[in-house]
Amino acid sequence: MKLKYMYQQMLSHIGIITIAFLILSLLVSQYVESLVFKNKEEELSNFGEEILDELDSSFLTNTFILNQYQEVLKERKIYLTLFDSDGQIQYPIENRNLKIQFTNKEWAKILNGDKVVVNVDFNRFDQAVSLVIIPFKKGDILVGGILLTAPVSGTREMIKEFNRYLIITVCITLGISYIISWFLSKIHVHRIKQLQKATSAVANGNYDITVRDSDFDEIGELAGDFNKMVEKLKISMEEIESLENRRRQFMADVSHEMRTPLTTISGIIEGLQNDMIPESEKEKGLELVSKETKRLIRLVNENLDYEKIRSNQVKLNKEVIELMDVFEIVKDQLTILANKQRDEIIIDTEENSTVYADYDRLVQILLNITKNSIQFTEAGVIKLIGKKEKDATVIEITDTGIGIDPNDVEKIWRRFYKADLSRRSNPFGEFGLGLSIVKQLVLLHNGNIHVESEKGKGTKFTIWLPMPMKGHDRKR
């Protein structure tokens, strides 16, 4: 059986309130009844003691005083009876020689001089009464006593009237409590339903949903936590989607990059097997196979290198290096390539300029950038510039080549950007994995790299590498 949360809330509220009011009503009713009887007892006792003080020595003989008191007491519905040491009635006169039926316990108290109080007596009188018995003793001798009785009907009516008003009050209060409970339960259930609908929406893949939150109570805090969770899920899903898109793009790029050399290699091997290539062209074909194979190996190695750098598997052995030495090595390795393009490599660095970096990785960075500059510069100049700026070394590599379109400047750091441009029939190709690795290596050095380019006028790469703190001044 399914019981809605709203009804559970209301039942719990009304149940607790009802039980609390029942207990409170019983306690209040008992207290009021006890208070009423206590007041009646005090009233009877005060009258009895006053009469005894008035009679004093003429206890059994002063009928005049007793008659006066009886007249006053009748108006208050209180009845006076005087008895002697044997329990024999002495007043009123008409009941003389009748004996009051005291219980053994009551008589023992009277003999001891103690007051006897009975809140309700149903048996010894014509009607139910409250009674007080005050004994009168002279020394240790019991002379008699006064019995004052008052019908309980008036007292009962008062208690009954109070209970009636109490019941009405409780009913009204329960009615108001029911309305308040319904209203509050409705609010809570509405807030929970909002969370339920939002949760269902998230389960169906909608991450653009939010619920109202607050710091007022736990439900408001839960709504806030829910919104944070959805925001993180949205970011995670966007990252997953981005990674999936990158994975698809990566597979497409790798396939594109590998397809051309593999097609070339396959065609040459097939031609050699079927004697379709003339003897004079076989050596050229084998040289092309070797070149394309090395290209594939380089592609695989660059991918592995890139992934190692991205996953922080590369450890740098940083040291202080003379910039001139590094620039000379780069120039020596790329001179032949520069000559083919009729380019000139110029080194411009301050004397004793140094850089704090991993030697092998710094050479890799500079070779990659300079090689690309040579590739896209014909009959131009490539400059390697080194200088100090505060606590850093700044390296600039400039060329006078074809430049990069402003819309494509930030895209050159993308993996396989070369493949993207080659699909647009760019005659020069582009940067491939080289610049992606360059940027990762610079960031690994806690440095920064920036590129500026103008179409047809050349490109400038600026690398910023921080100098070591004191204690890291080992020099190469």
C-alpha positions as CSV (number, residue, x, y, z in Angstrom):
1,M,0.0,0.0,0.0
2,K,1.4,3.4,-1.1
3,L,0.9,6.3,1.3
4,K,1.8,9.7,-0.1
5,Y,4.5,11.6,1.7
6,M,2.2,14.6,2.2
7,Y,-0.2,12.3,4.2
8,Q,2.7,10.8,6.1
9,Q,3.7,14.4,7.1
10,M,0.2,15.3,8.1
11,L,-0.4,12.1,10.1
12,S,2.8,12.6,11.9
13,H,2.0,16.2,12.7
14,I,-1.6,15.6,13.7
15,G,-0.7,12.4,15.6
16,I,1.9,14.1,17.7
17,I,-0.3,17.2,18.3
18,T,-3.4,15.0,19.2
19,I,-1.4,12.9,21.7
20,A,0.2,16.0,23.2
21,F,-3.2,17.7,23.6
22,L,-4.8,14.6,25.1
23,I,-2.1,14.3,27.7
24,L,-2.2,18.0,28.4
25,S,-6.0,18.0,28.6
26,L,-6.0,15.2,31.1
27,L,-3.3,16.8,33.2
28,V,-5.1,20.2,33.1
29,S,-8.5,18.6,33.9
30,Q,-7.0,16.7,36.8
31,Y,-5.2,19.8,38.0
32,V,-8.4,22.0,37.8
33,E,-10.5,19.3,39.6
34,S,-7.9,19.0,42.3
35,L,-7.7,22.8,42.6
36,V,-11.5,23.2,42.9
37,F,-11.7,20.6,45.6
38,K,-8.7,22.2,47.4
39,N,-10.4,25.5,47.3
40,K,-13.6,23.9,48.7
41,E,-11.6,22.2,51.4
42,E,-10.0,25.5,52.4
43,E,-13.4,27.2,52.4
44,L,-14.9,24.6,54.7
45,S,-11.9,24.5,56.9
46,N,-11.8,28.2,57.4
47,F,-15.5,28.3,58.3
48,G,-15.1,25.4,60.7
49,E,-12.1,26.9,62.5
50,E,-13.8,30.3,62.7
51,I,-16.9,28.7,64.3
52,L,-14.7,26.8,66.8
53,D,-12.9,30.0,67.8
54,E,-16.3,31.7,68.3
55,L,-17.7,28.9,70.4
56,D,-14.6,28.1,72.4
57,S,-15.8,27.0,75.9
58,S,-19.5,27.1,75.1
59,F,-18.9,24.4,72.4
60,L,-22.0,22.3,73.0
61,T,-24.3,25.0,74.4
62,N,-24.2,28.1,72.3
63,T,-27.1,27.4,69.9
64,F,-27.5,31.1,69.1
65,I,-24.1,31.5,67.4
66,L,-24.6,28.2,65.6
67,N,-27.9,29.4,64.2
68,Q,-26.3,32.6,63.0
69,Y,-23.6,30.7,61.2
70,Q,-26.0,28.2,59.8
71,E,-28.0,31.0,58.1
72,V,-24.9,32.4,56.5
73,L,-23.6,29.0,55.4
74,K,-27.0,28.0,53.9
75,E,-26.6,30.8,51.3
76,R,-23.3,29.2,50.3
77,K,-24.9,25.7,50.3
78,I,-22.8,24.6,53.2
79,Y,-24.3,22.6,56.1
80,L,-23.1,22.6,59.7
81,T,-23.3,19.7,62.1
82,L,-22.0,19.6,65.7
83,F,-21.2,16.3,67.4
84,D,-19.9,15.3,70.8
85,S,-17.1,13.0,71.9
86,D,-19.2,10.0,71.1
87,G,-20.1,11.1,67.6
88,Q,-23.6,12.0,68.7
89,I,-25.2,14.9,66.8
90,Q,-25.8,18.0,69.1
91,Y,-26.7,20.4,66.4
92,P,-29.0,20.9,64.4
93,I,-31.4,20.3,67.3
94,E,-33.8,18.2,65.1
95,N,-31.1,15.7,64.4
96,R,-30.0,15.4,68.1
97,N,-29.5,11.9,69.4
98,L,-28.6,10.7,65.8
99,K,-25.1,9.4,65.4
100,I,-22.7,10.2,62.6
101,Q,-21.3,7.1,60.8
102,F,-17.6,7.7,60.9
103,T,-15.2,5.2,59.4
104,N,-12.6,3.7,61.7
105,K,-9.9,5.6,59.9
106,E,-11.8,8.9,60.3
107,W,-12.6,8.3,64.0
108,A,-8.9,7.5,64.7
109,K,-7.9,10.9,63.1
110,I,-10.6,12.7,65.1
111,L,-9.4,11.1,68.4
112,N,-5.9,12.2,67.5
113,G,-7.1,15.7,66.9
114,D,-6.4,15.7,63.1
115,K,-8.6,17.3,60.5
116,V,-10.5,14.9,58.2
117,V,-11.1,15.8,54.6
118,V,-13.2,13.8,52.0
119,N,-13.5,15.4,48.6
120,V,-16.5,13.3,47.5
121,D,-18.7,11.2,49.8
122,F,-21.5,9.2,48.1
123,N,-22.9,7.0,50.9
124,R,-23.6,8.8,54.2
125,F,-25.8,11.7,53.0
126,D,-28.8,12.2,50.7
127,Q,-26.4,13.4,48.0
128,A,-22.8,13.4,47.1
129,V,-20.9,15.9,49.2
130,S,-17.5,17.3,50.1
131,L,-16.9,17.2,53.8
132,V,-14.4,18.5,56.4
133,I,-14.3,17.3,60.0
134,I,-12.5,19.5,62.6
135,P,-12.2,17.9,66.0
136,F,-12.4,20.1,69.2
137,K,-10.2,19.0,72.1
138,K,-9.4,20.5,75.5
139,G,-6.0,19.3,76.4
140,D,-5.9,15.6,75.5
141,I,-9.7,15.2,75.9
142,L,-12.0,15.1,72.9
143,V,-15.0,17.3,73.5
144,G,-16.5,16.9,70.0
145,G,-16.2,18.4,66.6
146,I,-17.7,20.2,63.6
147,L,-18.7,18.5,60.4
148,L,-19.1,20.9,57.4
149,T,-20.6,19.5,54.2
150,A,-21.2,21.0,50.8
151,P,-22.9,19.3,47.8
152,V,-20.5,18.5,45.0
153,S,-23.1,19.2,42.4
154,G,-21.9,22.8,42.1
155,T,-18.3,21.8,42.1
156,R,-19.0,19.1,39.5
157,E,-20.8,21.5,37.3
158,M,-17.9,23.9,37.4
159,I,-15.4,21.1,36.5
160,K,-17.8,19.9,33.8
161,E,-18.1,23.4,32.3
162,F,-14.3,23.8,32.4
163,N,-13.9,20.4,30.6
164,R,-16.4,21.4,28.0
165,Y,-14.5,24.6,27.2
166,L,-11.3,22.6,27.3
167,I,-12.7,20.1,24.7
168,I,-13.9,23.0,22.5
169,T,-10.5,24.6,22.7
170,V,-8.7,21.4,21.9
171,C,-11.0,20.8,18.9
172,I,-10.4,24.3,17.5
173,T,-6.7,24.0,18.1
174,L,-6.6,20.6,16.3
175,G,-8.5,22.1,13.4
176,I,-6.1,25.0,13.1
177,S,-3.2,22.6,13.5
178,Y,-4.6,20.4,10.7
179,I,-4.8,23.4,8.4
180,I,-1.3,24.5,9.2
181,S,0.0,20.9,8.9
182,W,-1.7,20.6,5.5
183,F,-0.2,23.9,4.3
184,L,3.3,23.1,5.5
185,S,3.2,19.6,4.2
186,K,2.0,21.0,0.8
187,I,5.0,23.3,0.7
188,H,7.5,20.5,1.7
189,V,6.0,18.1,-0.8
190,H,6.1,20.7,-3.6
191,R,9.8,21.3,-2.9
192,I,10.5,17.6,-2.9
193,K,8.5,17.1,-6.1
194,Q,10.6,19.8,-7.7
195,L,13.7,17.8,-6.8
196,Q,12.0,14.6,-8.0
197,K,11.2,16.2,-11.4
198,A,14.7,17.6,-11.7
199,T,16.2,14.3,-10.8
200,S,14.1,12.6,-13.5
201,A,15.2,15.2,-16.0
202,V,18.8,14.6,-15.2
203,A,18.3,10.8,-15.5
204,N,16.9,11.5,-19.0
205,G,20.0,13.4,-19.9
206,N,18.9,17.0,-19.3
207,Y,21.7,18.8,-17.5
208,D,20.3,22.4,-18.0
209,I,17.9,22.2,-15.1
210,T,18.1,23.9,-11.8
211,V,15.9,24.0,-8.7
212,R,15.4,26.9,-6.2
213,D,17.8,26.6,-3.3
214,S,18.1,28.4,0.0
215,D,19.9,28.2,3.4
216,F,16.6,28.1,5.3
217,D,16.6,24.4,5.9
218,E,18.0,21.0,4.8
219,I,15.8,20.7,1.8
220,G,17.1,24.1,0.6
221,E,20.7,22.9,1.2
222,L,19.9,19.7,-0.6
223,A,18.6,21.7,-3.6
224,G,21.9,23.7,-3.6
225,D,23.9,20.5,-3.5
226,F,21.7,19.1,-6.3
227,N,22.4,22.2,-8.5
228,K,26.2,21.8,-7.9
229,M,26.0,18.1,-8.7
230,V,24.1,18.8,-12.0
231,E,26.6,21.6,-12.9
232,K,29.5,19.1,-12.3
233,L,27.7,16.4,-14.3
234,K,27.1,18.9,-17.1
235,I,30.8,19.8,-17.2
236,S,31.7,16.1,-17.0
237,M,29.4,15.2,-19.9
238,E,30.7,18.1,-21.9
239,E,34.3,16.9,-21.2
240,I,33.3,13.3,-22.1
241,E,31.7,14.6,-25.3
242,S,34.7,16.7,-26.1
243,L,37.0,13.8,-25.4
244,E,34.9,11.6,-27.6
245,N,35.0,14.2,-30.4
246,R,38.8,14.4,-30.0
247,R,39.1,10.6,-30.1
248,R,37.1,10.5,-33.3
249,Q,39.2,13.4,-34.7
250,F,42.4,11.7,-33.6
251,M,41.5,8.4,-35.3
252,A,40.5,10.3,-38.4
253,D,43.8,12.3,-38.4
254,V,46.0,9.3,-37.7
255,S,44.2,7.4,-40.5
256,H,44.7,10.3,-42.8
257,E,48.4,10.7,-41.9
258,M,49.1,7.0,-42.2
259,R,47.1,6.3,-45.3
260,T,49.3,8.2,-47.8
261,P,52.7,6.6,-46.8
262,L,51.1,3.2,-46.4
263,T,49.5,3.5,-49.9
264,T,52.8,4.6,-51.3
265,I,54.7,1.7,-49.6
266,S,52.0,-0.8,-50.6
267,G,52.1,0.4,-54.2
268,I,55.9,0.2,-54.5
269,I,56.1,-3.3,-52.9
270,E,53.3,-4.5,-55.2
271,G,55.1,-3.0,-58.2
272,L,58.4,-4.7,-57.2
273,Q,56.6,-8.1,-56.7
274,N,55.0,-7.9,-60.1
275,D,58.1,-6.5,-61.9
276,M,56.1,-3.4,-62.9
277,I,58.9,-1.0,-61.9
278,P,61.8,-0.7,-64.3
279,E,65.2,-1.7,-63.0
280,S,66.4,1.9,-63.1
281,E,63.6,3.0,-60.9
282,K,63.8,0.3,-58.3
283,E,66.4,2.0,-56.2
284,K,64.4,5.2,-56.2
285,G,61.3,3.2,-55.2
286,L,63.1,1.6,-52.3
287,E,64.4,5.0,-51.2
288,L,60.8,6.2,-51.2
289,V,59.7,3.2,-49.2
290,S,62.4,3.9,-46.7
291,K,61.5,7.6,-46.5
292,E,57.8,6.8,-45.9
293,T,58.6,4.1,-43.4
294,K,60.7,6.6,-41.4
295,R,57.8,9.0,-41.6
296,L,55.4,6.5,-40.1
297,I,58.0,5.7,-37.3
298,R,58.3,9.4,-36.6
299,L,54.5,9.8,-36.5
300,V,54.2,6.9,-34.0
301,N,57.1,8.3,-31.8
302,E,55.7,11.8,-31.8
303,N,52.3,10.4,-30.7
304,L,54.0,8.4,-27.9
305,D,56.1,11.4,-26.9
306,Y,53.0,13.7,-26.9
307,E,51.0,11.3,-24.6
308,K,54.0,10.9,-22.2
309,I,54.2,14.7,-21.9
310,R,50.5,15.1,-21.4
311,S,50.4,12.4,-18.7
312,N,53.4,13.8,-16.8
313,Q,55.5,10.8,-17.5
314,V,58.4,13.0,-18.7
315,K,60.9,14.0,-16.1
316,L,62.9,17.1,-16.7
317,N,66.6,17.4,-15.8
318,K,66.8,21.2,-15.6
319,E,70.0,23.1,-15.5
320,V,71.5,26.5,-16.5
321,I,72.4,26.4,-20.1
322,E,74.3,28.8,-22.3
323,L,71.9,30.1,-25.0
324,M,74.6,30.5,-27.6
325,D,75.6,26.8,-27.4
326,V,72.0,25.7,-28.0
327,F,71.4,28.1,-30.8
328,E,74.7,26.9,-32.5
329,I,73.6,23.3,-32.3
330,V,70.1,24.1,-33.8
331,K,71.8,26.1,-36.6
332,D,74.3,23.3,-37.4
333,Q,71.5,20.7,-37.6
334,L,69.2,22.7,-39.8
335,T,71.7,24.4,-42.1
336,I,71.3,21.9,-44.9
337,L,67.5,22.2,-44.8
338,A,67.8,26.0,-44.7
339,N,70.1,26.0,-47.7
340,K,67.6,23.9,-49.7
341,Q,65.0,26.7,-49.1
342,R,67.7,29.4,-49.7
343,D,67.2,30.6,-46.1
344,E,69.7,32.2,-43.8
345,I,69.7,31.4,-40.0
346,I,70.9,34.3,-37.9
347,I,71.8,34.1,-34.1
348,D,71.3,37.2,-32.0
349,T,71.9,36.8,-28.3
350,E,73.5,38.7,-25.5
351,E,76.9,37.5,-24.3
352,N,76.7,34.9,-21.5
353,S,72.9,34.7,-21.8
354,T,71.6,31.6,-20.1
355,V,68.4,29.7,-19.8
356,Y,67.1,27.3,-17.1
357,A,65.8,24.2,-18.8
358,D,66.2,20.5,-19.7
359,Y,68.9,20.5,-22.4
360,D,67.5,17.8,-24.6
361,R,63.9,19.1,-24.4
362,L,65.0,22.7,-25.1
363,V,66.9,21.5,-28.2
364,Q,63.7,19.6,-29.3
365,I,61.6,22.8,-28.8
366,L,63.9,25.0,-30.8
367,L,64.4,22.5,-33.6
368,N,60.7,22.0,-34.1
369,I,59.9,25.7,-34.3
370,T,63.0,26.6,-36.4
371,K,62.3,23.7,-38.8
372,N,58.7,24.9,-39.3
373,S,60.0,28.4,-39.9
374,I,62.4,27.1,-42.6
375,Q,59.6,25.0,-44.1
376,F,57.4,28.1,-44.7
377,T,60.1,30.6,-45.6
378,E,61.7,30.7,-49.0
379,A,64.8,32.8,-49.7
380,G,64.2,34.5,-46.3
381,V,65.8,35.0,-42.9
382,I,65.2,33.0,-39.7
383,K,66.4,34.7,-36.5
384,L,67.2,33.0,-33.1
385,I,67.1,35.8,-30.5
386,G,67.8,35.4,-26.8
387,K,67.5,38.0,-24.0
388,K,66.9,38.5,-20.3
389,E,63.8,40.0,-18.8
390,K,63.7,40.2,-14.9
391,D,63.6,36.6,-13.6
392,A,63.1,35.0,-16.9
393,T,64.8,34.2,-20.2
394,V,63.0,35.2,-23.4
395,I,63.7,33.3,-26.7
396,E,62.3,34.7,-30.0
397,I,62.3,32.8,-33.3
398,T,61.2,35.0,-36.2
399,D,60.9,34.3,-39.9
400,T,60.0,36.2,-43.0
401,G,57.9,33.5,-44.5
402,I,54.3,33.2,-45.7
403,G,52.8,33.8,-42.2
404,I,49.7,32.4,-40.7
405,D,46.1,33.5,-41.2
406,P,44.9,35.4,-38.1
407,N,41.9,33.0,-37.8
408,D,44.3,30.0,-37.6
409,V,46.9,31.4,-35.2
410,E,45.5,29.7,-32.1
411,K,44.7,26.5,-34.0
412,I,48.4,25.7,-34.7
413,W,48.8,24.2,-31.2
414,R,46.2,21.5,-32.1
415,R,47.3,18.0,-32.6
416,F,47.4,17.1,-36.3
417,Y,46.7,20.6,-37.4
418,K,48.8,19.8,-40.4
419,A,46.3,17.1,-41.4
420,D,43.5,19.7,-41.2
421,L,45.2,22.1,-43.5
422,S,46.3,19.5,-46.0
423,R,42.7,18.5,-46.5
424,R,42.2,22.1,-47.6
425,S,44.8,21.6,-50.4
426,N,47.4,23.7,-48.7
427,P,50.5,23.2,-50.8
428,F,53.0,23.4,-47.9
429,G,51.2,21.2,-45.4
430,E,51.5,22.5,-41.9
431,F,52.7,22.0,-38.4
432,G,51.5,18.4,-37.5
433,L,52.3,17.1,-34.0
434,G,55.5,19.2,-33.6
435,L,54.0,22.4,-32.2
436,S,51.6,20.5,-30.0
437,I,54.6,18.8,-28.4
438,V,56.4,22.2,-28.2
439,K,53.6,23.8,-26.2
440,Q,53.4,20.9,-23.8
441,L,57.1,20.9,-23.2
442,V,57.1,24.7,-22.6
443,L,54.3,24.4,-20.1
444,L,56.2,21.5,-18.5
445,H,59.0,24.0,-17.9
446,N,56.5,26.3,-16.1
447,G,56.9,28.7,-19.1
448,N,54.8,30.2,-21.7
449,I,54.8,30.4,-25.5
450,H,53.1,33.0,-27.7
451,V,52.9,33.4,-31.5
452,E,52.4,36.5,-33.6
453,S,51.9,36.4,-37.4
454,E,50.9,38.4,-40.3
455,K,49.8,36.8,-43.6
456,G,52.6,37.2,-46.1
457,K,55.1,38.9,-43.8
458,G,56.3,36.2,-41.4
459,T,55.8,34.7,-38.0
460,K,57.4,35.3,-34.5
461,F,57.4,32.7,-31.7
462,T,58.1,34.0,-28.2
463,I,59.1,31.6,-25.4
464,W,59.2,32.7,-21.8
465,L,61.1,30.5,-19.4
466,P,61.6,31.3,-15.7
467,M,65.1,31.5,-14.2
468,P,66.0,29.2,-11.3
469,M,65.6,30.2,-7.7
470,K,68.8,30.4,-5.5
471,G,70.5,27.1,-5.1
472,H,69.7,25.9,-8.7
473,D,72.7,27.5,-10.5
474,R,74.3,24.4,-12.0
475,K,75.7,25.5,-15.4
476,R,76.2,23.5,-18.6
